[in-house]
Amino acid sequence: MTSVLTKEAPESSSGLRNTAFAPLFKAVSRNRSWRHFRDIQAEGFYRTLLRKRIWSKILTTAPVITEPPTDAAPIEVHVLTYHRDYLSAMWALKSFYHYSQVRYPLSIHLQGRVGSRLVARLRHHFPNAILIEQAEADSHVEQWLRERGYLRLLSARRAGALMMKVIDFILRCRASHLLAIDSDIIFLRRPEELLVAAQDPPDTDLFMLDPASSYNISESRALSELGINLAPKVNTGLMLLPRDERRLTGCEQYLAQPEVARPSGFIEQTLHALYSSDQRGVGYWPATYYISAGNTVPELSELVCRHYAGPSRRFLTDEGIPALIEKGFLNELRAR
């Protein structure tokens, strides 16, 4: 899950932000409506309208009926989304369930404050899914972490929402394995390799193969300081992991290393890669489970899915969703 980062307004020549007006500037910068306006400015007004028009087409499709979560389920799907991202998450989930033809239980983690319309839409389109709002998650997860003395994990989770993909996914999963899907992935055909792995999970954890290693710590320092031969190029956009609380024990220990613990967009990816490299081994989905920062990609017809991460996020609107629409995806869902 990615968000549009906005810069603070530049200081005025009179230095008001450093004087009596500093609290006012701070309050304005935290206001949700102001942040939303700045996000639109960063994306551009035309592109914002275009994105909303295209992404909203998913709302015209039929609900996806999944199995209710149970302790006996072998696989449970987890996704993290928020108010600006949930329509994209619906494309990710509906394309996955449509082409997979499975009914794996689903949990949707809602980060930040969310409105009633967002919740109502998700409940309508995924009626059997578990929706976990952050206020509820904070109460449960923070108590669990404090009781076990996992104060580094607690601090990291408070500092960055992506840590919910490390902590909350594990704690709220009831199945033996969890399948984590980022909200900026779309599936283009049946993911045979994923379904085989879900049926008979391998001994290694499975991740997407990043174009380059994007971690808080380098492979060389991970080896010299932590004694871990860190696997390269792990991307957590699509991952299959066992539900094992020992992963959190390991991550609490890794966070003692200052580089690992620094807040960044790569902290959860770093922790997953460290634990899997240290304890279970790392495997990668085939190259047809594609991720790229740019728009130089194979033919979409050759891909199982594409992760529109980072700078490539705009191509989710320009390329990925239009390709699904062109191949009749929406009509197939409406006909169900």
C-alpha positions as CSV (number, residue, x, y, z in Angstrom):
1,M,0.0,0.0,0.0
2,T,1.4,3.4,-1.0
3,S,0.3,6.9,-0.4
4,V,1.0,10.1,-2.2
5,L,3.6,12.0,-0.1
6,T,3.2,15.7,0.1
7,K,5.8,18.3,1.0
8,E,5.2,20.9,3.7
9,A,4.5,24.4,2.6
10,P,7.8,26.4,2.4
11,E,8.6,28.8,5.1
12,S,7.4,32.4,4.6
13,S,9.9,35.1,4.5
14,S,8.8,36.3,8.0
15,G,9.4,32.9,9.5
16,L,5.9,32.6,10.8
17,R,6.1,28.8,11.0
18,N,8.9,29.1,13.5
19,T,7.0,31.6,15.8
20,A,3.5,31.8,17.3
21,F,1.9,30.4,14.1
22,A,3.8,27.1,14.3
23,P,1.0,25.3,16.2
24,L,-1.5,26.4,13.6
25,F,0.6,25.1,10.7
26,K,1.1,21.8,12.6
27,A,-2.7,21.5,13.1
28,V,-3.5,22.3,9.5
29,S,-0.9,19.7,8.2
30,R,-2.7,17.1,10.3
31,N,-6.2,17.9,9.0
32,R,-7.5,15.1,6.9
33,S,-9.2,17.4,4.4
34,W,-6.1,19.4,4.0
35,R,-4.0,16.3,3.4
36,H,-6.5,15.1,0.9
37,F,-6.3,18.4,-1.0
38,R,-2.5,18.2,-1.0
39,D,-2.7,14.6,-2.3
40,I,-4.9,15.8,-5.2
41,Q,-2.5,18.6,-5.9
42,A,0.4,16.1,-6.0
43,E,-1.5,13.7,-8.3
44,G,-3.1,16.5,-10.5
45,F,-6.8,17.3,-10.6
46,Y,-7.4,15.7,-14.0
47,R,-5.6,12.5,-13.1
48,T,-7.5,12.3,-9.8
49,L,-10.8,12.6,-11.6
50,L,-9.7,10.0,-14.3
51,R,-8.6,7.6,-11.6
52,K,-11.8,7.9,-9.6
53,R,-13.9,7.4,-12.7
54,I,-12.1,4.3,-13.9
55,W,-11.6,2.7,-10.4
56,S,-15.3,3.2,-9.6
57,K,-16.3,0.9,-12.4
58,I,-15.6,-2.1,-10.1
59,L,-18.7,-0.9,-8.0
60,T,-21.0,-2.1,-10.8
61,T,-20.0,-5.8,-10.4
62,A,-21.5,-8.5,-8.3
63,P,-20.4,-9.4,-4.7
64,V,-17.7,-12.0,-4.2
65,I,-18.8,-14.7,-1.8
66,T,-15.9,-16.1,0.2
67,E,-15.8,-18.8,2.9
68,P,-16.1,-17.4,6.4
69,P,-12.8,-17.5,8.4
70,T,-12.3,-20.6,10.4
71,D,-9.4,-22.3,12.3
72,A,-9.7,-25.2,9.8
73,A,-9.1,-23.1,6.7
74,P,-5.7,-23.9,5.0
75,I,-5.4,-20.4,3.4
76,E,-6.7,-16.9,4.4
77,V,-6.3,-13.8,2.3
78,H,-5.3,-10.6,3.9
79,V,-5.1,-7.1,2.4
80,L,-4.3,-3.7,3.9
81,T,-6.1,-0.6,2.5
82,Y,-7.3,2.9,3.5
83,H,-9.7,5.5,2.4
84,R,-7.8,6.6,-0.8
85,D,-6.9,3.1,-1.8
86,Y,-9.9,0.8,-1.2
87,L,-11.3,0.8,-4.8
88,S,-7.9,-0.4,-6.0
89,A,-8.0,-3.1,-3.4
90,M,-11.4,-4.2,-4.8
91,W,-9.8,-4.6,-8.2
92,A,-7.0,-6.6,-6.7
93,L,-9.3,-8.9,-4.8
94,K,-12.0,-9.3,-7.4
95,S,-9.5,-10.1,-10.1
96,F,-7.8,-12.6,-7.8
97,Y,-11.0,-14.4,-6.8
98,H,-12.4,-14.3,-10.4
99,Y,-9.4,-15.9,-12.1
100,S,-8.5,-18.2,-9.2
101,Q,-12.0,-19.5,-8.8
102,V,-11.4,-20.1,-5.1
103,R,-13.3,-18.9,-2.0
104,Y,-10.5,-18.5,0.5
105,P,-11.6,-16.6,3.6
106,L,-10.8,-12.9,3.5
107,S,-9.7,-10.3,6.0
108,I,-9.5,-6.6,5.1
109,H,-7.5,-4.4,7.4
110,L,-8.6,-0.7,7.2
111,Q,-5.8,1.7,8.1
112,G,-6.6,5.1,9.5
113,R,-10.1,6.7,9.8
114,V,-12.6,5.4,7.3
115,G,-16.1,6.6,6.4
116,S,-19.3,4.7,6.6
117,R,-19.7,4.6,2.8
118,L,-16.3,2.9,2.4
119,V,-17.3,0.3,5.0
120,A,-20.7,-0.2,3.4
121,R,-19.2,-0.8,0.0
122,L,-16.7,-3.3,1.2
123,R,-19.4,-5.2,3.2
124,H,-21.6,-5.3,0.1
125,H,-18.9,-6.5,-2.2
126,F,-17.3,-9.0,0.2
127,P,-20.2,-9.9,2.5
128,N,-18.3,-12.8,4.3
129,A,-15.1,-10.9,4.7
130,I,-13.8,-9.7,8.1
131,L,-13.3,-5.9,8.2
132,I,-10.9,-4.8,10.8
133,E,-10.9,-1.1,11.5
134,Q,-7.7,0.4,13.0
135,A,-9.3,1.5,16.2
136,E,-10.3,-2.1,17.0
137,A,-6.9,-3.4,15.7
138,D,-4.9,-0.9,17.8
139,S,-6.7,-2.0,21.0
140,H,-6.2,-5.7,20.4
141,V,-2.7,-5.7,18.9
142,E,-1.1,-3.1,21.2
143,Q,-2.3,-5.0,24.3
144,W,-0.9,-8.3,22.8
145,L,2.5,-6.6,22.1
146,R,2.7,-5.0,25.6
147,E,1.9,-8.2,27.4
148,R,4.8,-9.9,25.7
149,G,7.2,-7.1,26.0
150,Y,7.5,-6.5,22.3
151,L,8.1,-2.8,22.7
152,R,10.1,-2.4,19.6
153,L,7.4,-3.8,17.4
154,L,4.9,-1.6,19.3
155,S,7.0,1.5,18.5
156,A,7.5,0.5,14.9
157,R,3.8,-0.1,14.3
158,R,2.9,3.3,15.8
159,A,5.5,4.9,13.5
160,G,4.4,3.3,10.2
161,A,1.1,1.7,9.0
162,L,2.9,-0.9,6.8
163,M,4.0,-2.7,10.0
164,M,0.4,-3.9,10.1
165,K,1.4,-6.2,7.3
166,V,3.9,-7.8,9.7
167,I,2.0,-7.8,13.0
168,D,-1.7,-7.6,12.3
169,F,-1.8,-10.1,9.5
170,I,-0.1,-12.8,11.7
171,L,-2.2,-12.0,14.8
172,R,-5.6,-11.9,13.0
173,C,-5.1,-14.8,10.7
174,R,-7.0,-18.0,11.7
175,A,-5.8,-20.3,8.9
176,S,-2.6,-22.2,8.9
177,H,-1.2,-20.0,6.1
178,L,-1.9,-16.4,5.0
179,L,-1.8,-15.0,1.5
180,A,-1.1,-11.3,1.5
181,I,-2.1,-9.3,-1.5
182,D,-1.3,-5.6,-1.9
183,S,-4.0,-3.3,-3.1
184,D,-2.0,-2.2,-6.2
185,I,-1.8,-5.7,-7.8
186,I,-4.2,-6.9,-10.5
187,F,-4.5,-10.5,-11.7
188,L,-4.8,-11.1,-15.5
189,R,-5.3,-14.9,-15.6
190,R,-5.5,-17.9,-13.4
191,P,-2.5,-18.1,-11.0
192,E,-1.7,-21.8,-11.3
193,E,1.6,-21.6,-9.4
194,L,0.0,-19.8,-6.5
195,L,-2.9,-22.3,-6.3
196,V,-0.5,-25.2,-6.3
197,A,1.5,-23.6,-3.5
198,A,-1.6,-22.9,-1.5
199,Q,-2.7,-26.5,-1.8
200,D,0.6,-27.9,-0.7
201,P,2.6,-25.0,0.9
202,P,6.4,-25.3,0.4
203,D,9.0,-25.1,3.2
204,T,10.1,-21.7,2.1
205,D,8.1,-18.4,2.2
206,L,7.1,-17.1,-1.2
207,F,7.5,-13.5,-2.4
208,M,7.6,-11.4,-5.6
209,L,11.0,-10.8,-7.1
210,D,11.8,-7.1,-6.9
211,P,13.9,-5.5,-9.6
212,A,16.4,-4.6,-6.9
213,S,16.8,-5.1,-3.1
214,S,14.9,-2.5,-1.3
215,Y,15.6,-2.9,2.4
216,N,16.5,-0.8,5.4
217,I,19.8,-2.7,5.7
218,S,22.2,-4.0,3.1
219,E,22.8,-7.7,2.6
220,S,26.4,-7.2,3.7
221,R,25.5,-5.5,7.0
222,A,22.8,-8.0,7.6
223,L,25.4,-10.7,7.4
224,S,28.1,-8.9,9.4
225,E,25.8,-7.5,12.2
226,L,23.0,-10.0,12.4
227,G,24.6,-13.1,11.0
228,I,21.8,-13.4,8.4
229,N,22.4,-14.2,4.8
230,L,19.7,-11.9,3.6
231,A,18.0,-13.1,0.4
232,P,18.0,-10.4,-2.3
233,K,15.1,-8.6,-4.0
234,V,12.2,-9.7,-1.7
235,N,9.0,-7.9,-2.5
236,T,6.1,-8.3,-0.1
237,G,3.3,-7.3,-2.6
238,L,2.2,-10.9,-2.9
239,M,3.4,-13.3,-0.2
240,L,2.5,-16.7,1.1
241,L,3.5,-17.4,4.7
242,P,2.6,-19.7,7.6
243,R,0.7,-18.2,10.5
244,D,3.5,-18.3,13.0
245,E,3.9,-15.9,15.9
246,R,7.6,-16.8,16.1
247,R,8.0,-14.4,13.2
248,L,7.1,-11.6,15.5
249,T,9.6,-12.8,18.1
250,G,12.3,-12.7,15.4
251,C,11.2,-9.3,14.2
252,E,11.4,-7.9,17.7
253,Q,15.0,-9.0,17.9
254,Y,15.9,-7.6,14.5
255,L,14.5,-4.2,15.5
256,A,17.3,-3.8,18.0
257,Q,19.5,-3.0,15.0
258,P,19.1,0.8,14.4
259,E,19.2,0.5,10.6
260,V,16.5,-2.1,10.6
261,A,14.3,-0.1,12.9
262,R,14.4,3.3,11.2
263,P,11.0,4.3,9.9
264,S,10.8,3.9,6.1
265,G,8.6,2.5,3.4
266,F,10.7,-0.6,3.5
267,I,10.7,-1.6,7.1
268,E,8.1,-4.3,6.9
269,Q,9.7,-5.7,3.7
270,T,13.1,-5.8,5.5
271,L,11.6,-7.6,8.5
272,H,9.8,-10.2,6.4
273,A,13.0,-10.8,4.3
274,L,15.2,-11.1,7.4
275,Y,13.0,-13.6,9.2
276,S,12.4,-15.8,6.1
277,S,16.1,-15.7,5.2
278,D,17.0,-16.5,8.8
279,Q,14.5,-19.2,9.7
280,R,12.6,-20.6,6.7
281,G,14.2,-19.8,3.4
282,V,13.0,-17.5,0.6
283,G,11.2,-18.6,-2.6
284,Y,10.0,-16.4,-5.4
285,W,6.9,-16.5,-7.6
286,P,7.7,-16.9,-11.3
287,A,8.6,-13.9,-13.5
288,T,5.0,-13.8,-14.7
289,Y,4.1,-12.5,-11.3
290,Y,5.6,-9.2,-12.4
291,I,6.8,-6.0,-10.6
292,S,8.5,-3.1,-12.3
293,A,9.0,0.6,-11.3
294,G,8.4,1.7,-14.9
295,N,6.3,0.9,-17.9
296,T,8.7,-1.3,-19.7
297,V,6.9,-4.7,-19.3
298,P,6.2,-7.9,-21.2
299,E,2.9,-8.2,-22.9
300,L,0.2,-8.2,-20.3
301,S,-1.3,-11.2,-21.9
302,E,1.9,-13.1,-20.8
303,L,1.6,-12.1,-17.1
304,V,-0.4,-13.8,-14.3
305,C,-0.4,-10.5,-12.4
306,R,1.4,-7.2,-12.1
307,H,2.3,-5.2,-9.0
308,Y,2.0,-1.5,-9.8
309,A,4.4,-0.4,-7.0
310,G,6.1,2.9,-6.4
311,P,6.6,5.1,-9.6
312,S,4.6,2.6,-11.7
313,R,1.4,3.2,-9.7
314,R,0.0,5.5,-12.3
315,F,0.0,2.7,-14.8
316,L,-2.6,0.9,-12.8
317,T,-5.0,3.5,-14.1
318,D,-3.4,3.9,-17.5
319,E,-2.7,0.3,-18.4
320,G,-3.7,-2.4,-15.9
321,I,-7.4,-1.7,-15.2
322,P,-8.1,-0.7,-18.8
323,A,-6.6,-4.0,-19.9
324,L,-8.9,-5.9,-17.6
325,I,-11.9,-3.9,-18.9
326,E,-10.9,-4.5,-22.5
327,K,-10.7,-8.3,-22.0
328,G,-14.2,-8.3,-20.7
329,F,-13.5,-8.7,-17.0
330,L,-16.2,-6.4,-15.8
331,N,-18.8,-8.0,-18.0
332,E,-17.9,-11.4,-16.7
333,L,-18.3,-10.3,-13.1
334,R,-21.7,-8.6,-13.9
335,A,-22.9,-11.8,-15.5
336,R,-22.4,-13.9,-12.4
